Amino acid sequence: MYLTGVGPSRAKVLKEETGIHTVGDLALYFPFKHIDRTRIYYAHELTADMPFVQLRGRILSFEQEGKGRKQRLVAHFTDGHGVVDLVWFNGHKYVQNSYKLEHEYIVFGKPTYFNGRFNITHPDIDDASTLTLSTMGMQPFYSIPEKAKKRGMTSRTIERLTNTLFRQNSISFPETLAESIVHRLLLMDREQAVRTMHYPESADQLSRASYRLKLEELFYIQLGILGVAKKRQEEVHGIPCPRVGTHFLRFFHDRLPFTLTGAQKRVIKEMQADMKSGRQMNRLLQGDVGSGKTLVALMVMLLAIDNGLQTCIMAPTEILAEQHLATFRKMLGDMPLRVELLTGIVKGKKRKAVLEGLSSGEIHILVGTHAIIEDGVEFKNLGLVIIDEQHRFGVAQRARLWKKNVVPPHVLVMTATPIPRTLAMTLYGDLEVSIIDELPPGRKPITTVHRYENRIMSVYDGIRHEVALGRQVYVVYPLITESEKLSLKNLEEGYDTLCQVFPDYKISKVHGRMKAADKDAEMQRFASGETQILVSTTVIEVGVNVPNASVMVIENAERFGLAQLHQLRGRVGRGAEQSYCILVTKYELSAETRKRIQIMTETNDGFEIAEADLKFRGPGDLEGTAQSGTAFELRVANLARDGQIVQLARETAREVIEQDPLRQSPCYALCWQHLAELGREGQDWSLIL
């Protein structure tokens, strides 16, 4: 608040809208790009594809154009080589009072071509007599939230404040990395790196500063994660499960629905080794949609049961929990094991019986939703916890499962959303990772095609053909009802259209606003084959298993991210028949959207799609990666682009832990001290489970 140019009012905006509370926060609020301000352009050199330019010249006149909300102030600006219009949509009075006619200014902004003339909207304007371009160098640009913009905050505001801060030299940035690490990796020192991030002298210098700060940020994430993992291995003993008993062997020899793939056998052996070791298993199981994770989960449960333990699996939705229950009971058949369900709709006598069965040990497998972690749900001897679609649960929710037994149970976390390697190392770096990278035998790759909405009749012909063969069809919409703001297809309108196009078919519809019982009833009608077409929003994205469904039609596919499209596509291709995914879009698509659609049509590999999705959208946007309960906010590193730095940071952190396991070496005292300070500031990167 006492920094020159801030004051109480601006301090409040900075605090509430950008999270800047102190001068230290301001110094670490890094720009997202820099523009070279040493070059002056002439008006006749401008082209519409230029990102930013600056001109030196005079304002000839001001005039108001348009009416009402479309009213704008236009200044006609010339540099002697042409005329450019400077345009403001608000702040007219301030602009006219601030800038004089015929005075020389330097104007900076992005040029656009409109009505036969170049214009620059809301330009930066500086007095030419006070702005020295040679000292401007590379001008920083800061990301400003919309609410902050409405309260008068601009990138230039932040720039002026950081300039004042560094000019006054009122803050220092002491080193946080051990001298040996800085020296060995040839890193810029921290003081220089922070200042350079705002005001670099060259692109090369900016690159070195960025590399230094990215490595520091990722190093402390990895040091925290690996430190917790090592501590847990040393201190948290698991329940030994040395036996491969009668339940597992009987299921393996008599009940397997199909021959296990090599990948399934491998991951089961990895989990068996964990559970035999006497350490607590903490393992992440990644497998693409349809790869057979559920079967693996059941077989690992049988290993635990053969060692006298109870097991549970927690799913994010009641539909998925009920589906797991039906699948387990069908697979186990007449085996003498009790499998029960516990969700929000299990009430009264049934709930009481389940709770009694858990506390007495009569229930071997409990399938449920977050109802499992409620107080009052007590196991006799819980030995294995499986968390399905883990990203739907927060850290605190998952941690409560640990307390359901005196000795923490083994933990298996499953996801059908393949996680890119750099993200897995960061988010789940304290978990061992198992990957099922084969599909069960007999599964055919799904054929994915792109169709524009003006060819929807050919899509309907394809639906008729598949239904005539006895198959079923999903049709997914992005919205439930019509939106005034978005020109998108909606479920209610689509349902009516499909009823008219296919009067002889029975059609179900499912969406998030329906009551759970109604939703389940409609899903059951489709699963049983009573209805041929299921019209839905993305509520069917996870876990719905109807092997007879062979077609997935996704309307307005341009509105979905790659991970979501891949999840939706995974609802088909679960039987032996050829399946199809049809991506329906409008014709006008951005280059990025076309690339997304192209990736979907070219590959079924979930890991390849996940890597592409990370590059397109960044880690914070990937579904399931913004972990509830963790401070997953990177200041400078980008997991989509900095994979090599993540790897180096992890290797460096591992070396520190191996060389200084007791955290007593003077060489690494600075590292451990800074890690502790980050923990006190609430940046705990390690509590993934």
Number of C-alpha atoms within 10 A of each C-alpha: 15 10 15 11 13 16 11 10 9 16 17 16 20 21 13 13 16 18 13 18 15 14 17 13 13 17 22 16 21 21 19 13 13 18 14 16 19 14 11 14 12 17 21 13 8 17 13 12 10 11 11 14 21 22 20 21 21 23 21 14 12 18 10 13 13 9 8 7 8 9 14 18 21 21 25 17 25 20 19 12 11 14 21 24 21 21 21 18 14 14 11 16 9 9 15 13 8 9 17 15 14 13 13 18 23 21 21 20 19 17 24 18 14 10 6 6 12 20 24 22 16 17 17 13 17 15 14 16 10 9 13 12 15 10 11 15 18 21 19 22 18 19 14 15 12 11 13 15 13 9 12 10 19 17 14 14 16 24 18 12 18 22 16 15 18 15 10 11 9 10 13 14 14 9 14 18 22 16 15 11 14 17 12 8 12 11 19 18 19 20 14 14 23 23 20 18 26 27 22 21 14 12 12 10 17 21 14 17 24 20 19 22 21 20 24 20 17 25 25 24 28 26 25 24 25 20 19 18 19 14 11 15 16 11 11 15 17 22 23 17 21 16 16 16 14 13 19 20 15 13 18 14 8 9 16 14 11 10 11 17 16 13 19 24 13 15 20 17 13 16 22 19 15 20 27 17 16 16 19 25 28 24 21 23 24 23 25 24 26 20 23 18 21 15 18 19 20 22 18 23 24 25 26 29 25 19 16 15 22 25 27 24 24 29 27 19 19 22 23 22 23 20 16 23 20 14 16 19 15 12 16 19 12 9 12 9 16 14 19 23 25 23 20 13 12 14 12 8 9 12 17 12 12 21 18 16 19 23 16 13 19 16 21 24 26 24 25 26 24 18 17 24 19 11 9 9 15 20 24 17 20 30 30 28 25 25 24 25 21 23 19 16 20 16 17 14 16 20 14 14 24 20 14 21 15 10 16 20 27 25 23 23 23 22 19 22 25 21 26 21 16 23 18 16 21 21 22 22 23 25 22 17 18 19 18 20 17 15 20 18 12 11 16 15 16 22 18 22 16 17 18 16 16 11 11 14 11 12 17 14 10 15 22 17 12 18 17 10 8 13 20 26 27 27 20 28 25 19 20 18 14 14 11 7 6 8 9 18 18 20 24 17 14 19 20 11 12 16 15 11 12 14 10 9 16 15 22 22 22 23 21 13 8 11 11 14 12 13 18 16 14 17 22 16 16 24 19 11 17 15 19 24 26 25 21 27 22 19 16 22 17 20 24 18 20 20 16 22 28 26 28 26 25 26 28 21 24 21 15 18 18 26 23 19 22 24 20 25 27 24 25 28 27 24 17 13 18 15 25 22 27 22 24 22 23 14 10 9 12 10 8 11 18 15 14 21 23 14 18 24 17 11 15 19 16 24 19 14 23 20 19 19 22 23 14 18 13 15 22 16 13 19 14 17 19 17 18 16 16 18 14 18 12 14 14 21 20 19 22 18 13 15 17 12 21 26 19 15 22 24 14 19 23 18 13 21 16 11 13 15 14 8 16 10 13 10 15 19 16 16 22 20 14 15 20 14 12 16 14 10 9 10 17 20 24 23 18 22 19
